[in-house]
Amino acid sequence: MKILHRALTIVAVVLSMAAGFYGNGEAQERVKLDYSSVDTSNAVWYAAQEGGFFKKHGLDSQLIYIPSTTTAVASIIAGDVSVGNASGGGVASANVGGASLVMVACFLNTLPYELVVQESIKTAEDLKGKSIGISRVGSASDVAARVLIKGLGLEPVKDVPILQVGGAPERAGAFRSGRIAGFPSPPGVIQLAQSMPHRILISTADFQKRFEFPYICATTTKPYLTARRETVKRIVMGLIESTAFFKTHKEESKKIIAKYSRQNNPAYLESSYAAVAKLYDRVPLVTREGTEIQIKDALARKPNATMRFEDVADDSIVRELEKSGFIDKLYK
């Protein structure tokens, strides 16, 4: 009897542990994912986690904050993260260096950035010789800084030095202390800098033509995509459903932004939501034009290397979901 009792106890424990892997009657597959910023551009990731959209598609997801594309790319390559957020510039640079990364869906295909500068800087000429701060070389803020500086008719590095100073808090600190004259910032963030005299010198929204750039992209390795395609598909489905929720549930989405950004400033929440919600793509295909620009830039740093769009992007899962009617149903 003791043996039978012990056996039944073990079975009960095993079944109890197994219950942790099931939700709504379906197995929950554990996956590690990452988002690279607390600003609103990354909301598609943390709204998917908060809204239970990964869980809905059978995933027991652990969402990790890994600041900047370059760090996130390293984590994906190492296998610490199964699928994570990365920009096209970081993916192209990594692949030129020998990595095997692939973007499977891009939810934001442009750079929603503005160049915040000291209040005394009123023209492009005033900015000459002064430094701009970014998070890390190769990050989205680095790309944004170069694009915005060129938009002013100036040459990055030559006319305007670019300094690697860290994330948003570090950039704000360097700006406040006068170490840098400005920094590229996502829309709305400057609303939080009430005690910092500043002006917006230029914004990507000022460009006559949208600057095509694969910015918020679900990225993995080619071997993982091949071996776990169904898992990747379910991750993409969760993110697409999160996008639909974000675009159609303003107040709920602002609460999620407030939680992750740890900001309750109404002006920030309103302006950042409004800027990003309209930019999220309903059908998150990878922008070919923007990706090819990043490929060209990456190849310029490694002579004799070759790379095509298909080497860094595979949005066939998105195309399948669009054809099946999955995306249309979310907006009906």
C-alpha positions in Angstrom: 0.0 0.0 0.0 2.9 2.3 0.8 4.4 1.7 -2.6 1.0 2.4 -4.3 0.5 5.6 -2.2 4.0 6.8 -3.1 3.4 6.1 -6.8 0.0 7.9 -6.8 1.7 10.9 -5.1 4.4 11.0 -7.8 1.8 10.9 -10.5 -0.1 13.7 -8.8 3.0 15.9 -8.6 3.8 15.2 -12.3 0.3 16.1 -13.4 0.4 19.3 -11.3 3.7 20.3 -12.9 2.3 19.5 -16.4 -0.6 21.8 -15.7 1.8 24.7 -15.7 2.5 24.0 -19.3 -1.1 24.1 -20.4 -3.6 26.9 -20.9 -7.1 26.7 -22.4 -6.6 23.0 -22.9 -3.5 23.4 -25.1 0.2 22.8 -24.5 2.0 26.1 -23.7 5.4 26.1 -25.3 8.0 28.1 -23.5 9.9 30.7 -25.5 12.2 33.6 -24.6 11.5 36.9 -26.4 12.9 40.4 -26.1 12.0 44.0 -26.7 14.7 46.6 -27.0 13.2 49.8 -25.6 10.5 51.0 -23.2 9.3 53.7 -25.6 6.1 53.3 -27.6 7.7 52.0 -30.7 8.3 48.7 -28.9 4.7 48.5 -27.6 3.7 45.8 -30.0 5.9 43.4 -28.0 4.9 44.3 -24.5 1.2 44.8 -25.4 1.3 41.2 -26.7 2.6 40.0 -23.4 0.2 42.1 -21.3 -2.8 41.3 -23.5 -2.1 37.6 -23.3 -1.8 37.3 -27.1 1.3 35.0 -27.0 -0.5 32.8 -24.5 -3.6 32.7 -26.7 -1.5 31.2 -29.4 0.0 28.5 -27.2 3.1 30.2 -25.9 4.4 30.5 -22.4 6.5 33.5 -23.2 9.2 35.2 -21.1 9.7 38.7 -22.4 13.1 40.2 -21.6 14.2 43.8 -21.9 17.5 44.0 -23.8 18.3 47.6 -24.7 19.5 48.4 -28.2 19.5 46.3 -31.4 23.2 45.4 -31.2 22.8 43.8 -27.8 19.6 42.1 -28.8 21.2 40.7 -32.0 24.0 39.2 -29.9 21.4 37.5 -27.7 19.5 36.0 -30.6 22.7 34.7 -32.2 23.7 33.1 -28.9 20.3 31.4 -28.6 19.6 33.2 -25.3 16.4 34.6 -27.1 14.4 32.6 -29.6 12.8 35.5 -31.4 13.5 39.2 -30.6 13.2 42.7 -31.7 15.9 44.0 -34.0 16.2 46.7 -36.7 17.3 46.0 -40.3 20.6 47.8 -39.9 21.7 45.6 -37.0 20.6 42.4 -38.8 22.4 43.4 -42.1 25.6 44.3 -40.2 25.5 41.0 -38.2 25.0 38.9 -41.3 27.8 40.6 -43.2 29.9 39.6 -40.2 29.0 36.0 -40.6 25.7 35.7 -38.6 22.6 33.9 -39.9 19.7 36.2 -38.9 16.4 36.7 -40.6 13.6 39.2 -40.1 10.3 37.4 -40.3 7.9 40.4 -39.8 8.4 44.2 -39.4 5.7 46.1 -37.6 7.2 49.5 -38.0 8.9 50.2 -41.3 10.1 53.7 -40.8 12.0 55.6 -38.2 9.7 57.8 -36.0 12.5 60.0 -34.6 13.1 63.7 -34.0 16.3 65.5 -33.3 16.2 67.2 -30.0 18.8 70.0 -29.5 19.7 72.7 -27.0 17.5 75.7 -27.2 20.3 77.9 -28.4 20.7 75.8 -31.6 18.3 77.3 -34.1 19.8 76.3 -37.5 21.8 73.5 -39.1 24.8 75.8 -39.1 24.5 76.2 -35.3 24.8 72.4 -34.9 28.1 72.1 -36.9 30.9 70.9 -34.7 28.7 70.0 -31.8 28.1 66.4 -30.7 24.9 64.2 -31.0 24.4 61.4 -28.5 23.2 57.9 -29.4 22.7 54.6 -27.5 25.2 52.4 -29.3 27.0 52.3 -32.7 24.8 50.3 -35.1 21.6 50.9 -33.1 18.4 52.4 -34.5 19.3 55.7 -32.7 22.6 55.7 -34.6 20.8 55.3 -37.9 18.3 58.0 -36.9 21.0 60.4 -36.0 22.8 60.0 -39.3 19.5 60.3 -41.3 18.4 63.4 -39.4 21.9 65.1 -39.7 21.8 64.4 -43.5 18.3 65.8 -43.6 19.8 69.1 -42.4 22.3 69.0 -45.2 25.2 68.1 -42.9 27.6 65.2 -42.9 27.5 62.8 -39.9 30.8 62.5 -38.0 32.5 65.0 -40.3 30.2 68.0 -39.5 28.5 66.6 -36.4 30.3 64.1 -34.2 28.3 61.2 -32.9 28.9 59.9 -29.4 27.8 56.6 -27.9 26.4 57.5 -24.5 23.8 54.9 -23.7 20.0 54.6 -23.4 17.4 57.3 -23.1 18.1 58.2 -19.4 21.9 58.4 -20.2 21.3 60.6 -23.2 19.0 62.9 -21.3 21.7 63.2 -18.6 24.4 64.0 -21.1 22.1 66.5 -22.7 21.3 68.2 -19.4 25.0 68.4 -18.5 25.9 69.9 -21.8 28.1 66.9 -22.9 26.0 66.6 -26.0 24.2 69.3 -28.0 21.4 67.0 -29.0 20.1 63.4 -29.4 17.6 61.5 -31.7 14.4 60.7 -29.8 11.2 58.8 -30.4 8.1 61.1 -30.6 6.7 62.3 -27.3 9.8 61.5 -25.1 10.8 65.1 -24.9 7.4 65.8 -23.2 9.1 64.3 -20.1 12.0 66.8 -20.1 10.0 69.7 -18.7 13.1 71.3 -17.0 15.3 71.0 -20.0 15.2 73.9 -22.5 15.2 72.4 -26.0 13.8 72.6 -29.5 13.1 70.0 -32.2 15.4 70.9 -35.0 14.2 68.3 -37.5 11.9 65.2 -37.5 11.6 62.3 -39.9 7.9 63.4 -40.2 9.3 66.5 -41.9 10.6 64.4 -44.8 8.7 64.7 -48.1 8.9 60.9 -48.6 8.6 58.4 -45.8 12.1 57.1 -44.8 11.8 53.4 -45.4 13.6 51.5 -42.6 12.9 48.0 -41.1 12.7 49.2 -37.5 10.6 47.1 -35.2 11.1 43.6 -36.6 10.6 40.1 -35.2 14.0 38.5 -35.8 15.4 35.0 -35.3 18.1 32.8 -36.7 17.7 30.8 -39.9 18.3 27.5 -38.2 15.6 28.3 -35.6 13.1 29.3 -38.3 13.7 26.1 -40.2 13.5 23.9 -37.1 10.6 25.7 -35.3 8.7 27.4 -38.0 5.3 26.7 -36.3 6.6 28.3 -33.1 7.7 31.4 -35.0 4.4 31.5 -36.8 2.5 31.6 -33.4 4.8 34.4 -32.1 4.1 36.4 -35.3 0.4 35.8 -34.8 0.5 37.1 -31.3 2.4 40.2 -32.4 -0.1 40.8 -35.3 -3.0 40.5 -32.9 -1.2 42.8 -30.5 -0.9 45.4 -33.3 -4.6 45.3 -34.0 -5.4 45.7 -30.3 -3.0 48.6 -30.0 -4.4 50.4 -33.0 -8.0 50.0 -31.9 -7.9 50.3 -28.1 -6.3 53.6 -27.4 -7.0 54.0 -23.6 -6.0 50.4 -22.8 -2.9 50.8 -24.8 -1.9 54.0 -23.1 -2.2 52.3 -19.7 0.2 49.6 -21.0 2.7 52.2 -22.3 2.5 53.9 -18.8 3.3 50.6 -17.1 6.3 49.8 -19.2 7.7 53.3 -19.6 6.9 54.1 -15.9 5.5 57.4 -17.0 2.1 58.8 -16.4 2.6 62.2 -18.1 -0.6 62.7 -20.1 1.1 64.7 -22.9 3.7 62.0 -23.3 1.2 59.1 -23.4 -1.1 60.9 -25.9 1.6 62.2 -28.3 3.6 58.9 -28.3 0.5 56.8 -28.8 -0.8 59.0 -31.6 2.6 59.0 -33.4 3.2 55.2 -33.3 -0.4 53.8 -33.7 -0.7 55.2 -37.2 2.7 54.0 -38.2 2.3 50.3 -37.2 1.6 48.3 -40.3 -1.5 46.1 -40.3 0.3 43.6 -42.6 3.9 43.5 -41.2 5.8 42.7 -44.3 9.5 43.6 -44.3 10.2 46.7 -46.4 12.4 45.7 -49.3 13.4 49.3 -50.1 14.5 50.0 -46.6 16.2 46.7 -46.1 18.2 47.1 -49.3 19.5 50.5 -48.1 20.7 48.8 -44.9 22.3 46.0 -46.9 24.2 48.5 -49.0 25.5 50.3 -45.9 26.6 47.1 -44.3 28.4 45.9 -47.5 30.2 49.2 -47.7 32.0 48.3 -44.5 33.2 44.9 -45.8 34.5 44.9 -49.4 34.0 41.8 -51.6 31.1 40.6 -49.4 27.7 39.9 -51.0 24.2 39.9 -49.6 20.7 40.0 -51.0 17.3 40.9 -49.5 16.4 37.2 -49.2 19.5 36.7 -47.1 18.2 38.8 -44.3 14.4 38.7 -44.7 11.7 35.9 -44.9 8.2 37.3 -44.5 6.5 34.2 -45.9 4.7 33.6 -42.6 3.1 37.0 -42.8 2.1 36.4 -46.4 0.5 33.1 -45.4 -1.4 34.8 -42.6 -2.6 37.5 -44.9 -3.8 35.1 -47.5 -5.6 33.0 -44.9 -7.7 36.0 -43.8 -6.3 35.9 -40.3 -5.3 39.6 -40.3 -8.5 40.9 -41.9 -10.6 39.1 -39.2 -8.8 41.0 -36.5 -10.0 44.3 -37.8 -13.5 43.2 -38.4 
